[in-house]
């Protein structure tokens, strides 16, 4: 917190050291002991508190390294840092004057984060015999709690599906289709899918159907629809 409060110029001069140390904290197995969203928000805010392009690039790469590590170390993603990580990625994707490549890489990171979110799921499997055939049934335990994480994800992610940059918007829509077919949500109940349509997909379509800036932007958004 003291580092965040120091003079901006001083903070920018040590951004590489800060980023290196933040990554060490993120990858440390003991980081799971940060058992609150607030704790992770503070840690990740060290990466977000920059306005210089050079610092932003270094800090984004630090966050990118952490997300890539989650594929091999599932314990790195849990209920306390899932949403803070999403918010941190989005802060880079939508940063003023952010390069398009950062936004596109952010979409990639968000997809990877979602695919690695299976550690948030508690899946109960049962097998019953029907007409001499064994039928395997899997359900998500406490789906209401899990949906709160997924809704937080979709709520932020769909902002990129409405981005004014054509390439960012079309890429986000393509990835959204893959996410909706992800094995992470194949066990979602009919009630869960109802929430997904009513709280995510239908509002997104309504926003895309609304007038969208100038004539060229409107023409481009038609293709997205």
N, C-alpha and C positions, 0 to 999 in steps of 0.2 A: 504493500500500500504506500509506503514511503517513496518507493521508486516511482510510482505512478504520479506522485505529487511534485517531483522535482522538475526543474526547468526543462522545457521541451527540447531545447538545443542539447542540453547535457544528456537527456534520455536518448536522443537520436544517436549521440556519439557512442553510446555503449549498447546499442540495440542488438548487436551480434552476440555479445556476452550474455545479455538477458535472454535472448532466444535460445542459446545453447543450454543455459541452466534450466529454462522452463521445460525444454525437451527432456532433460534428465529427470525432472520431477514427474512429467507425464508418463514416462516409460518405467519408472520405478514401481516394482510390485506393491510397495507400501502406499502408492498413490490411491489405492482403493480405500485407504483409511480416511481420505477426504470424504466423509460421509454426509455431505450436504451439497445441494445445488449451489449455494452461495460460495462455498469454498472453491468449487470449480470455476465459477464465474470470475472470481478474483484471480485465479491462476491464469485463465485464458485472457483476461483483460490486459495482461502484460504484453500479449501479442497484438492485441487490437489497438492499443494506445499509440498509434503512430500516424504521421501524416506525410512522411517522405516516401517516394516510390521505392528507393533502395531498401529502406527499413521494411516496408510492406512486403516486398519480395522475399526477404530473408525470413520474416515472421510467418508468411504464408507457407513457405517451404517447411518450416518447423512444424506447423499444424498438419501439413500434408504427410510428413514423415510419421507423425503419431498415428494418423488414421490408417496409413498403409500397414503399420505394425499390428493393428487390431486384427488383421486376418489370421496372423499366427498366434497372437496372444489374446484370446477372447476375454480374459479377465480385465483387459484395459477398458472395455466398454461396459458400463453398468448404469443403473437407474439414476445415479447422481450426476453423471457427466454426459449422458446422451443428448439431452436438450441443450445444455451449455455449449457442447461441441457444434451442434447444428447452428446455433445463434452466432458462434464465432466464425464459422465458414461463411454464413450469409453476410456477415459484416464485411468480409473481403470481397465477396461476389458483387455486392451493391455499393461498395465504397465509391465516393465521388471521383470521377476521372479514372476509375479502375480500368485496367487493360482488359480487353475481351478475353484474352487467354486465361486470365485469373478467374473470370466468371465461368468459363468452360471447364477449367480444372476443378472449380468449386462444385460444379454439377457432378463431376466424376467422384469427388470425395463424398458428396452427400449420398450417392448411390452405394458406394462402398460402405459407408457408415450404416445405411439401412440394411444392407445385406449381412452385416456383422452384428446386427441387433438381436440375433437369435438368442444371445445370452440373457436378454430381457424376458424371454418367453419361458413359461413353465408349461410344458406340453404333457398331457396325461393320455396314455394310450391304453385302450382296452380291446380285448379280442373276444368275440362271441360267435357261437356256432349257429348258423341259420341254414336250414335244409342241407345239413351235413357239410356245409362249407364254413370255413373260418373267416370271419369278417373283422378286419382291423379298423378301429375307429380312433381318431386322434382329435383332441379338443384342447384349446388354450385355456389353462386355468386362470381365473381372475381376468377375463378378457377386458373388462371395463378399465382396469388399471393399465393394461398394455395399450389399449386404444388411446389413453391420454398421452402416451409417448408418441404413438403414431400420428395422432392428430396434430401434436406439436410439430412433428416433422413435416406433414403435408401442408399445414398452415403456412410455414415458412417457404417450403419448396415451391409451392404453386406461384409464389411471387415471381420466380424466375420464368414460369410459363407465360407470364404477362410482361416480360422484360421488353423494352423498346428496341433492343438489339436483335435483329432478325435471327442471327446464328445462335445466339444464346437462347432465345425463345424456342426455336425449333428443336434444338438439342435437348432442352429441358422437357419438352413434350414427348420426345422419343423415349427418353429415359423414364419418364413417368409411366409410360405404357409397360416398360420392362418391370418397374417396381410393382405395379399392380398385378403382375403375373409371378411375382417372387414367391419362392417357397415359404418365406416368412409369414405370408398372410393366407396361404392356401387352407389353413385350418380355421380361418375366421368364420364365425357363425353368420347366419342370415341377418341377425340384428347388427352385427359388426359391419357387414357390407352395406346395410341400409344407412348406417351412419357415414360410411365412406362416401356414398353417393350424395346424401343430403348435406353433409357438412364440408365436403371437399370438391367432388366432381361437378355437381350442379352449380354451386357458387362460382366455380372457375369458368364454366360455360357461360353463365350470365355475365361475368365480367368481360369475356371475349366477345360477346354479342353487343356490348355497349359501344358507343362511339369511341374511337381510339385516336386521339390526336389529329394530325394533319392527314391530308388525302393519301399521301404515300404510305404513312404508317397504317392507315385504315386498309389499304390494299394489301399490305404485307400481313396484317393480322387475319385477313380473310383466308389466306393460305394456311395459317395455323389452325383456324376453325375446321 
